[in-house]
Amino acid sequence: MEIVITDGFTLNPGDLSWQGIEALGTMQYYDRTSQVEVIDRCFNAAVIVSNKTIINAAVINAATQLKMIAVTATGYNNVDITTAKKKGVLVCNVPGYGTSSVAQHTFSLLLQLTNHVGINAASVANGEWAAAKDWCYTHKPIIELKDKVLGIIGMGKIGRQVAAIAKAFGMQVIYFGGKEKVTAAKPVNLYELFLKSDVVSLHCPQTSENNAFVNKEILELMKPSSFLINTARGTLINEKDLAQALQQHRIAAAALDVLSTEPPAKSNPLIGLPNCIITPHNAWMSFEARRRMLEITVHNIQAFIKAKPQNIVSQ
């Protein structure tokens, strides 16, 4: 059985082992695969392991031996699920691997917005403290999180973990979206959430219904002192509208780990704004989370081989 890993580098830049997958078949490994290379590389594959490589109808139709697509991520919008179903190809993802890491990154972004650790540390390194007239200073006002309102959009596993951390900081939590009620958090409608929140944090999957739903209209509901955080999907935000809101100080700041196109164009209107922090979609990339992802991927392929598939997203 031929197993093709189309883009393994981000998952495993060298600190993990592919042994678990190698033991299951003949492995063809690639750090990266451009779209023009996908069909040739996957032509004989029985299993395709893909993180962000687009596995579209042309790839699925050309790979006549294909039985399974193992997505090394929770999101699977890089796979043409409709064609996979028609061709009887199983598609499995990896849910829950990065819950703690993404929640941790969410608060690292928020704390950078409120405490400005990086800015103040850089100022000390540049000699400003040594030259200061006073015994302490801060380049920007420090904001205490206690009693601030955190609005979470998408109360799934990550949203619930973020809520738990927020409660430890003494924050009030409101939320929109989610199948389960959350202790000590209040469900509200979307407009109320944007109106009342001091911090809005996105943790929902991207769907055709919510594409770019964070737009000019909804941003205008937010407090001028509020923050927007996105560690979910960049396509949830109308980036032009957010850039205008930041430039016009209709909201105080944004902190994003995701953008609508990745890697982004240099012309992306959010890059370089002084009140917009952007990290390169690395909230999920802790060693521990990547190790879990690889282990679950191996288990997904093993379960498929045993005709007891798990984590199926193509039914």
C-alpha positions as CSV (number, residue, x, y, z in Angstrom):
1,M,0.0,0.0,0.0
2,E,1.5,3.3,-1.1
3,I,1.2,6.2,1.4
4,V,2.0,9.6,0.1
5,I,2.8,12.5,2.5
6,T,2.4,15.6,0.4
7,D,3.5,18.3,2.9
8,G,5.1,16.9,6.0
9,F,7.5,19.6,7.0
10,T,5.2,21.9,9.1
11,L,4.0,18.8,11.1
12,N,7.4,17.3,11.5
13,P,10.4,19.6,10.8
14,G,12.7,16.9,12.1
15,D,11.9,16.5,15.8
16,L,9.4,13.7,15.3
17,S,9.5,10.2,13.7
18,W,7.6,9.0,10.7
19,Q,8.2,5.4,11.8
20,G,4.5,4.8,12.7
21,I,3.4,5.6,9.1
22,E,6.4,3.8,7.5
23,A,5.3,0.6,9.2
24,L,1.9,0.7,7.5
25,G,3.0,0.7,3.9
26,T,5.4,2.1,1.3
27,M,5.8,5.7,2.3
28,Q,6.6,8.5,-0.2
29,Y,7.5,11.6,1.7
30,Y,7.6,15.3,0.5
31,D,8.3,18.4,2.6
32,R,6.1,20.4,0.3
33,T,4.1,19.8,-2.8
34,S,3.0,22.5,-5.2
35,Q,-0.4,22.2,-6.9
36,V,1.1,21.3,-10.2
37,E,2.9,18.4,-8.6
38,V,0.1,16.8,-6.7
39,I,-1.4,14.6,-9.4
40,D,1.9,13.1,-10.4
41,R,3.0,12.5,-6.8
42,C,-0.3,11.0,-5.7
43,F,-1.1,9.0,-8.8
44,N,-0.5,5.6,-7.3
45,A,-1.4,6.5,-3.7
46,A,-3.8,4.3,-1.7
47,V,-3.5,6.8,1.2
48,I,-2.8,10.5,0.9
49,V,-1.6,12.3,4.0
50,S,-2.1,16.1,3.6
51,N,-2.0,19.1,5.9
52,K,-2.7,22.0,3.6
53,T,-2.1,20.6,0.1
54,I,-5.3,20.9,-1.9
55,I,-6.7,17.5,-2.8
56,N,-9.3,18.5,-5.3
57,A,-11.5,16.6,-7.7
58,A,-8.7,16.3,-10.3
59,V,-6.4,14.7,-7.8
60,I,-9.0,12.3,-6.5
61,N,-10.1,11.2,-9.9
62,A,-6.6,10.7,-11.1
63,A,-5.5,8.6,-8.1
64,T,-7.3,5.4,-9.1
65,Q,-5.9,3.4,-6.2
66,L,-6.9,6.0,-3.6
67,K,-8.9,4.7,-0.6
68,M,-8.2,7.2,2.1
69,I,-7.2,10.9,2.7
70,A,-5.7,11.5,6.1
71,V,-5.8,15.2,6.9
72,T,-3.2,16.2,9.5
73,A,-5.4,19.0,10.8
74,T,-8.9,19.5,12.3
75,G,-10.0,21.6,9.4
76,Y,-10.4,19.8,6.1
77,N,-11.5,22.4,3.6
78,N,-8.4,21.6,1.5
79,V,-10.2,18.3,0.4
80,D,-13.0,18.0,-2.1
81,I,-15.3,16.0,0.2
82,T,-18.1,15.7,-2.3
83,T,-15.8,14.1,-4.9
84,A,-14.3,11.9,-2.2
85,K,-17.7,10.6,-1.2
86,K,-18.6,9.9,-4.9
87,K,-15.4,7.9,-5.4
88,G,-15.8,6.0,-2.1
89,V,-12.6,7.6,-0.6
90,L,-12.6,7.9,3.2
91,V,-11.5,11.3,4.6
92,C,-10.4,11.5,8.2
93,N,-9.1,14.4,10.3
94,V,-7.4,15.0,13.6
95,P,-9.7,16.6,16.1
96,G,-8.7,17.9,19.5
97,Y,-4.9,17.6,19.2
98,G,-4.2,21.3,19.7
99,T,-6.8,22.4,22.2
100,S,-4.4,23.4,25.0
101,S,-1.8,24.9,22.6
102,V,-4.3,27.1,20.7
103,A,-5.9,28.3,24.0
104,Q,-2.5,29.1,25.3
105,H,-1.6,31.1,22.2
106,T,-4.9,33.0,22.4
107,F,-3.9,34.3,25.8
108,S,-0.3,35.0,24.8
109,L,-1.8,37.3,22.1
110,L,-4.2,38.9,24.6
111,L,-1.5,39.4,27.2
112,Q,0.7,41.0,24.6
113,L,-2.2,43.4,24.0
114,T,-2.7,44.2,27.6
115,N,0.8,44.0,29.1
116,H,3.0,44.8,26.1
117,V,5.8,42.5,27.4
118,G,7.6,42.4,24.1
119,I,7.6,46.2,23.6
120,N,8.8,46.9,27.2
121,A,11.5,44.1,27.1
122,A,12.8,45.5,23.8
123,S,13.0,49.0,25.4
124,V,15.2,47.6,28.3
125,A,17.4,45.8,25.8
126,N,17.8,49.1,23.9
127,G,19.1,50.8,27.1
128,E,16.0,52.9,27.8
129,W,15.7,51.6,31.4
130,A,19.3,52.2,32.2
131,A,18.9,55.8,30.9
132,A,15.5,56.4,32.6
133,K,14.9,59.2,35.1
134,D,12.4,57.1,37.0
135,W,12.8,53.7,38.6
136,C,10.0,52.2,36.4
137,Y,7.9,53.0,33.3
138,T,5.8,51.4,30.6
139,H,5.5,52.4,27.0
140,K,1.8,51.7,26.9
141,P,-1.0,51.5,29.5
142,I,-1.2,48.1,31.2
143,I,-4.8,46.7,31.3
144,E,-6.0,44.3,34.0
145,L,-8.2,41.4,32.8
146,K,-10.1,40.9,36.0
147,D,-13.9,41.7,35.4
148,K,-13.4,42.4,31.7
149,V,-15.9,40.6,29.4
150,L,-14.6,38.0,27.1
151,G,-16.9,37.1,24.2
152,I,-16.1,33.7,22.7
153,I,-17.5,32.8,19.2
154,G,-17.5,29.0,18.9
155,M,-17.7,27.2,22.2
156,G,-16.2,24.0,21.2
157,K,-13.2,22.3,22.8
158,I,-10.8,25.2,22.3
159,G,-13.5,27.8,23.2
160,R,-14.2,25.9,26.5
161,Q,-10.5,25.8,27.3
162,V,-10.2,29.6,26.6
163,A,-13.2,30.1,28.9
164,A,-11.6,28.2,31.7
165,I,-8.4,30.2,31.4
166,A,-10.4,33.4,31.3
167,K,-12.3,32.5,34.5
168,A,-8.9,31.9,36.2
169,F,-8.0,35.5,35.3
170,G,-11.3,36.7,36.8
171,M,-12.9,37.6,33.5
172,Q,-16.7,37.4,32.7
173,V,-17.4,35.1,29.8
174,I,-20.2,35.3,27.3
175,Y,-20.4,33.2,24.1
176,F,-22.2,32.5,20.9
177,G,-22.3,29.1,19.2
178,G,-21.7,25.7,20.7
179,K,-23.7,22.6,21.4
180,E,-23.1,22.4,25.1
181,K,-23.9,24.8,27.9
182,V,-20.8,26.1,29.7
183,T,-20.7,26.6,33.5
184,A,-20.2,30.2,34.6
185,A,-20.6,31.5,31.0
186,K,-23.6,33.2,29.5
187,P,-24.9,32.4,26.0
188,V,-25.9,35.5,24.0
189,N,-26.8,36.4,20.4
190,L,-24.0,37.5,18.1
191,Y,-24.8,41.2,18.2
192,E,-25.0,41.3,22.0
193,L,-21.6,39.6,22.1
194,F,-19.9,42.2,20.0
195,L,-21.7,45.1,21.9
196,K,-20.8,43.9,25.4
197,S,-17.3,42.3,25.0
198,D,-14.0,43.9,25.9
199,V,-12.4,41.1,24.1
200,V,-13.9,39.1,21.2
201,S,-12.1,35.8,20.5
202,L,-12.9,33.6,17.4
203,H,-12.9,29.8,17.8
204,C,-15.5,28.7,15.2
205,P,-14.9,26.6,12.1
206,Q,-15.1,28.4,8.7
207,T,-18.3,27.6,6.8
208,S,-20.0,29.1,3.7
209,E,-22.4,30.8,6.1
210,N,-19.9,32.7,8.2
211,N,-17.4,33.7,5.6
212,A,-16.1,37.2,6.4
213,F,-18.9,37.7,8.9
214,V,-16.7,40.0,11.0
215,N,-17.3,43.0,8.7
216,K,-17.8,46.7,9.0
217,E,-21.3,46.4,10.3
218,I,-20.4,44.1,13.2
219,L,-17.1,45.8,14.0
220,E,-19.0,49.1,14.5
221,L,-20.8,47.4,17.4
222,M,-17.6,47.0,19.4
223,K,-16.3,49.3,22.1
224,P,-13.5,51.7,21.0
225,S,-11.4,50.1,23.8
226,S,-12.0,46.5,22.7
227,F,-9.8,43.8,21.2
228,L,-10.4,41.3,18.5
229,I,-8.5,38.0,18.6
230,N,-8.6,35.3,15.8
231,T,-6.9,31.9,16.2
232,A,-9.5,30.1,14.1
233,R,-9.6,30.9,10.4
234,G,-8.6,34.1,8.6
235,T,-11.6,33.9,6.2
236,L,-13.9,34.7,9.1
237,I,-12.8,38.3,8.9
238,N,-13.3,40.9,6.2
239,E,-9.7,42.1,6.3
240,K,-10.2,45.4,4.5
241,D,-13.0,46.3,7.0
242,L,-10.9,45.3,10.0
243,A,-7.9,47.3,8.7
244,Q,-10.2,50.4,8.4
245,A,-11.6,49.9,11.9
246,L,-8.0,49.7,13.3
247,Q,-6.8,52.7,11.3
248,Q,-9.8,54.8,12.4
249,H,-9.5,53.5,16.0
250,R,-13.0,52.2,16.1
251,I,-11.5,49.3,18.0
252,A,-8.3,49.4,20.0
253,A,-6.4,46.5,18.6
254,A,-6.5,43.1,17.0
255,A,-4.3,40.0,17.4
256,L,-4.4,37.4,14.7
257,D,-2.8,34.0,14.1
258,V,-4.5,33.5,10.8
259,L,-5.1,35.4,7.6
260,S,-7.5,34.8,4.7
261,T,-4.6,33.8,2.4
262,E,-1.5,32.0,3.8
263,P,1.2,32.9,3.2
264,P,-0.3,36.4,2.8
265,A,0.4,38.9,0.1
266,K,2.7,41.7,1.1
267,S,-0.2,44.0,0.3
268,N,-2.4,42.5,3.0
269,P,-4.0,45.6,4.6
270,L,-3.4,44.3,8.1
271,I,0.3,43.7,7.9
272,G,2.3,46.6,9.5
273,L,-0.5,48.3,11.3
274,P,0.8,49.4,14.7
275,N,-2.3,48.1,16.6
276,C,-2.4,44.7,14.9
277,I,-0.3,41.8,16.1
278,I,0.0,38.9,13.6
279,T,1.7,35.6,14.2
280,P,2.2,33.1,11.3
281,H,-0.5,30.5,12.0
282,N,1.6,28.8,14.6
283,A,-0.8,28.5,17.6
284,W,-1.0,24.8,16.9
285,M,2.7,24.2,16.5
286,S,3.9,23.2,20.0
287,F,5.9,20.0,20.0
288,E,3.3,18.3,22.2
289,A,0.4,19.2,19.8
290,R,2.3,18.1,16.7
291,R,3.2,14.8,18.4
292,R,-0.4,14.2,19.2
293,M,-1.4,15.0,15.7
294,L,1.1,12.5,14.2
295,E,0.0,9.8,16.7
296,I,-3.7,10.3,15.9
297,T,-2.9,10.2,12.1
298,V,-1.2,6.9,12.5
299,H,-4.2,5.6,14.5
300,N,-6.5,6.9,11.8
301,I,-4.7,4.9,9.1
302,Q,-4.4,1.8,11.3
303,A,-8.2,2.0,12.0
304,F,-8.9,2.3,8.2
305,I,-6.7,-0.8,7.5
306,K,-8.7,-2.7,10.2
307,A,-11.9,-1.6,8.5
308,K,-12.8,0.3,11.7
309,P,-12.3,3.8,10.6
310,Q,-12.4,6.7,13.0
311,N,-12.5,10.5,12.9
312,I,-14.4,10.3,9.6
313,V,-15.5,13.6,8.0
314,S,-16.7,12.3,4.6
315,Q,-20.0,10.7,5.6
